[in-house]
Amino acid sequence: MSEPENPSNLPEGRRVSKSNSNRETLYLKRQQLLREMQSTEELRPINVREQVETLKNAGSEGTKEEDWGSKEKRRKGSPWMLWAILGLAIPVVLVGLMIVSGGKRGKTASGNSGMGLDFDVLSGAGQVEAEDWFIKNPGEAFEIGLNTLETVSKEGFTLEEVSPLVRSPEQAERLVQLERAGEWVAFDTSVPTDLVWDYGSSGDAGFMVLMGQKKDFHDFRAYFVRDEGEVLMDVDATEARSDIPVIELPGQTLTQPVLMRCWLAKEPHFDARSDERLFSWYQILSPNKVDFVWAYCTRGDAIDEALRKELNYGRLIGERKDYLRATVRLTNAKGFREDEFQIQEYVASEWVLPSSE
């Protein structure tokens, strides 16, 4: 049998597979292409050194100042950008400072609740506020207030029991009289964590207020002041007591100013002019905001300005209050209706009276 013919035309004795033949054919073609590229000037490969020189020459052709402006122009543009930023930032900062300063008119910690009272808040350097003791000793103040509420919530409490706990002997006597007449409603202190607490001041009198519900499910605000080192309950402020109830004021002939613990409200259409005088009218509401009378003061006087400030009325910064819890003194207003009175004195922006009262 004769040997098969060698299809690859290679020397005898050397046999290759079809795949090996294809690889060698590609290798030969690549060598041929390389020889052609080397023989043609336009197609010759560029070595690394020539590439680096080309890049250097391209980078030395100059910067494109026409696109970005010269260095001198760029230096001149930077200050203008800085002034533009400052011009936008300064008004924003000023408005922010005005809002912060306006919000610090009254130093009152609001919305506090629960029993997490173990903290200490320091006053500003050298500045003493009326409520500082309550802020620095919240746990002790809360415990005293809670014990007082529990004592005056017992049936048949005596004058001897409550006298050391309230602000004045007159308040203690009235409290006992109310309890004996069945007109005193006990406080619900069964769940102390349900009580909400707050701090404030009325003139030189700092106070703490505990808020919750009575046994008849009506809300209460119990006020406590610190007098001569003792925390005492202010019964008059707690009961929002007035010399004459708002509902009984119309038609009364007041021989002397009457003290009123009330809510006070004002709207733009309340003001009126009469006989070349401009009157600033206010609505005087009872503590339950049901009954009311009208009372005025002269537009722009000290009382009017103080009330407008507390209500944030007519101010550009801050939100105007709808109501103000206030204590005022009223007198009859001559020449007006029976339900219209005059505000003779603005006593306090709360129902607690200053210590001097």
C-alpha positions in Angstrom: 0.0 0.0 0.0 1.5 3.3 -1.0 1.8 6.3 1.5 -0.8 9.1 1.1 0.4 12.2 -0.5 1.6 14.9 1.8 -0.8 17.8 1.2 1.3 20.5 2.9 4.3 20.2 0.6 6.5 19.9 3.7 9.6 17.7 3.8 9.0 13.9 4.0 8.5 12.5 7.5 6.9 15.7 8.9 3.1 15.5 9.1 0.9 18.2 10.6 -2.8 18.4 11.4 -5.1 20.8 9.6 -5.1 23.2 12.6 -1.4 23.5 12.7 -1.3 24.2 9.0 -3.8 27.1 9.5 -1.7 28.7 12.3 1.5 28.6 10.2 -0.3 30.1 7.3 -1.4 33.1 9.5 2.1 33.4 10.8 3.5 33.7 7.3 0.9 36.3 6.3 1.7 38.4 9.4 5.4 38.4 8.6 4.6 39.5 5.0 2.5 42.4 6.3 5.3 43.5 8.6 7.8 43.5 5.8 5.5 45.6 3.6 5.0 48.2 6.4 8.7 48.5 6.9 9.3 49.0 3.2 6.7 51.8 3.0 7.5 55.1 4.6 3.9 56.1 5.2 3.0 52.9 7.0 6.0 52.4 9.1 5.4 52.0 12.9 6.3 54.9 15.2 8.6 53.9 18.1 8.0 55.1 21.7 10.6 57.9 21.6 9.1 59.5 18.5 5.6 59.2 20.2 6.9 61.1 23.3 8.5 63.8 21.2 5.3 64.3 19.2 3.3 64.7 22.5 5.8 67.3 23.8 5.5 69.3 20.6 1.7 69.2 20.7 1.8 70.5 24.4 4.2 73.4 23.5 1.8 74.9 20.9 0.4 77.2 23.6 -2.7 77.3 25.9 -6.1 78.2 24.7 -6.4 81.6 26.4 -9.0 82.7 23.9 -11.4 80.0 25.4 -10.8 80.7 29.1 -9.5 84.2 29.2 -6.0 85.4 30.2 -4.5 84.9 33.6 -5.0 88.6 34.3 -8.7 88.4 33.4 -9.1 85.3 35.6 -7.5 87.1 38.5 -9.8 90.1 38.0 -12.9 87.8 37.9 -12.3 86.1 41.3 -13.0 89.2 43.5 -16.3 89.9 41.7 -17.4 86.3 42.3 -16.5 86.7 46.0 -18.5 90.0 46.3 -21.5 88.3 44.6 -21.4 85.5 47.2 -21.1 87.9 50.1 -23.9 90.0 48.7 -26.2 87.0 48.8 -25.1 85.6 52.1 -25.1 88.7 54.3 -28.9 89.4 54.0 -29.7 85.7 54.8 -27.5 85.9 57.9 -29.1 89.1 59.0 -32.6 87.7 58.6 -31.6 84.6 60.6 -30.3 86.7 63.4 -33.5 88.7 63.6 -35.6 85.6 63.7 -33.4 84.1 66.5 -33.4 87.3 68.5 -37.2 87.6 68.1 -37.7 84.1 69.3 -35.7 84.7 72.5 -38.1 87.3 73.9 -39.3 85.0 76.5 -37.1 82.4 78.1 -39.6 79.6 78.6 -39.0 75.9 78.2 -42.1 74.5 76.6 -43.4 71.1 75.6 -41.6 69.2 78.3 -43.2 66.1 79.6 -42.5 62.8 81.4 -40.3 61.9 84.2 -36.8 62.3 82.6 -35.9 65.2 84.8 -32.3 64.4 85.6 -30.5 67.3 83.8 -29.1 70.6 84.6 -29.4 73.8 82.4 -27.0 76.7 83.2 -28.0 80.3 82.8 -26.0 82.7 80.7 -22.8 84.1 82.3 -23.7 86.5 85.0 -27.4 86.6 84.0 -30.0 85.5 86.5 -33.5 84.7 85.4 -36.5 84.3 87.7 -37.1 80.7 86.7 -33.5 79.6 86.9 -34.0 77.6 90.1 -36.7 75.4 88.5 -34.6 74.8 85.4 -31.5 73.8 87.5 -33.5 71.6 89.9 -36.3 70.0 87.8 -36.5 66.8 89.7 -36.9 68.4 93.1 -39.4 70.9 91.8 -41.5 68.2 90.1 -41.5 66.0 93.2 -42.6 68.9 95.4 -45.4 69.9 93.0 -46.6 66.3 92.7 -46.8 65.9 96.5 -48.7 69.1 96.8 -51.2 68.0 94.2 -51.7 64.7 96.0 -52.3 66.5 99.3 -54.9 68.9 98.0 -56.6 66.0 96.2 -57.4 64.1 99.4 -60.9 64.3 100.8 -61.3 66.5 103.9 -57.8 68.1 103.9 -57.3 70.7 106.7 -56.0 74.2 106.9 -53.0 72.9 108.8 -52.1 70.5 106.0 -52.3 73.0 103.1 -51.1 76.2 104.7 -47.3 75.3 104.3 -47.9 74.3 100.7 -49.6 77.3 99.2 -48.5 80.9 98.3 -50.4 82.8 101.0 -52.7 82.3 104.1 -55.6 83.8 102.1 -55.2 81.2 99.4 -55.1 78.4 102.0 -58.3 79.6 103.7 -60.1 79.9 100.3 -58.9 76.5 99.3 -60.3 74.9 102.4 -63.6 76.7 102.0 -64.0 75.5 98.4 -63.3 71.9 99.5 -65.8 72.0 102.4 -68.4 73.6 100.1 -67.9 70.7 97.6 -66.6 73.1 94.9 -63.1 71.9 94.8 -62.2 69.2 92.2 -59.3 66.9 92.9 -56.3 66.5 90.6 -55.7 63.1 88.9 -52.2 62.2 89.9 -52.6 58.4 89.5 -50.1 58.3 86.6 -47.4 60.9 87.2 -45.8 60.4 83.8 -49.0 61.8 82.2 -48.3 65.2 83.7 -46.7 67.8 81.5 -44.4 70.4 83.0 -43.2 73.9 81.9 -41.3 76.9 83.3 -41.8 80.6 83.0 -41.6 83.9 84.8 -43.9 86.8 85.8 -41.8 89.8 86.6 -39.5 88.7 89.4 -41.5 85.6 90.1 -40.3 82.4 88.4 -42.8 79.5 88.3 -43.3 75.9 87.2 -46.6 74.8 85.8 -47.8 71.1 85.9 -50.6 70.3 83.4 -52.9 67.3 83.4 -56.6 66.4 84.1 -58.8 66.7 87.1 -61.0 63.9 88.4 -63.9 65.5 86.4 -61.7 65.2 83.2 -61.3 68.9 82.8 -57.7 70.1 82.0 -55.8 71.9 84.7 -52.7 74.1 84.9 -51.3 74.1 88.5 -48.8 76.9 89.2 -45.9 76.7 91.6 -43.7 79.6 92.6 -40.5 79.7 94.8 -40.8 82.1 97.7 -38.1 82.4 100.3 -36.5 79.1 99.4 -39.8 77.1 99.3 -41.8 75.9 96.3 -45.4 76.9 96.9 -48.6 76.3 95.0 -50.3 79.5 93.6 -54.0 78.6 94.1 -55.3 81.8 92.5 -53.3 81.3 89.3 -54.2 77.6 89.2 -57.9 78.4 89.5 -57.5 81.5 87.2 -59.3 83.5 89.8 -60.5 87.1 89.0 -62.0 89.7 91.3 -65.2 89.5 89.2 -65.9 86.7 86.7 -66.0 87.8 83.1 -69.6 86.7 82.7 -70.6 89.1 85.5 -68.7 92.1 84.3 -71.3 93.7 81.9 -73.3 96.4 83.7 -71.0 96.5 86.7 -70.1 99.9 88.2 -66.5 99.5 89.2 -65.5 101.8 92.0 -61.9 100.6 91.7 -59.9 98.6 89.2 -60.6 94.9 89.2 -58.0 92.2 88.7 -58.8 89.9 85.8 -57.0 86.6 84.8 -58.2 86.1 81.3 -57.3 85.4 77.7 -56.7 88.4 75.6 -57.1 88.6 71.8 -56.7 91.3 69.1 -57.6 91.7 65.4 -56.9 94.5 63.0 -60.5 95.6 62.7 -60.8 96.1 66.5 -59.1 99.5 66.4 -61.4 102.6 66.1 -61.2 106.4 66.0 -63.6 108.6 68.0 -63.4 112.3 68.9 -59.9 112.6 67.4 -58.7 109.7 69.6 -57.5 106.4 68.3 -58.6 103.5 70.5 -56.9 100.1 70.5 -59.5 97.5 71.4 -58.9 94.0 72.9 -61.2 91.1 73.5 -61.1 89.9 77.2 -62.2 86.3 77.4 -62.8 84.1 80.4 -60.4 81.2 81.1 -62.6 78.8 79.3 -62.8 81.2 76.3 -66.6 81.2 76.3 -67.6 84.5 77.8 -66.0 87.8 76.9 -66.1 91.6 77.1 -64.3 94.4 75.3 -61.6 96.7 76.7 -59.5 99.4 75.2 -56.4 101.5 75.8 -55.1 104.4 73.8 -53.4 103.5 70.6 -49.6 103.6 71.0 -49.4 104.1 74.8 -47.2 101.9 77.1 -50.0 99.3 77.7 -50.9 99.0 74.0 -47.2 98.6 73.0 -46.6 96.0 75.7 -49.7 93.9 74.7 -48.8 94.2 71.0 -45.3 93.0 71.7 -46.5 89.9 73.7 -49.0 89.1 70.9 -46.3 89.8 68.2 -49.0 92.0 66.7 -47.9 94.1 63.7 -44.3 92.7 63.8 -42.5 91.6 60.6 -40.6 88.7 62.2 -42.4 85.8 63.8 -46.0 84.6 63.8 -48.8 86.6 65.5 -50.5 84.9 68.5 -54.2 84.5 68.4 -54.5 84.7 72.2 -52.4 85.8 75.2 -52.8 84.4 78.7 -52.7 87.7 80.7 -53.6 89.4 84.0 -54.9 92.9 83.6 -56.9 95.5 85.7 -60.0 97.0 84.2 -62.1 100.0 85.0 -65.4 101.4 83.6 -65.2 103.2 80.3 -67.3 106.4 80.3 -69.5 106.9 77.3 -69.3 103.3 76.1 -71.6 100.3 76.3 -72.0 98.2 79.4 -69.8 95.4 78.1 -66.9 97.8 77.2 -64.2 98.7 79.7 -60.8 100.3 79.9 -57.5 98.5 80.5 -55.9 100.5 83.3 -52.9 98.2 83.9 -51.2 95.3 82.2 -50.0 93.3 85.2 -48.4 90.1 83.7 -48.3 87.9 80.6 -49.4 85.0 82.8 -51.9 84.2 85.6 -49.1 84.3 88.2 -48.6 87.7 89.8 -45.2 89.2 90.3 -43.9 89.0 93.9 -44.5 92.7 94.4 -48.2 92.4 93.8 
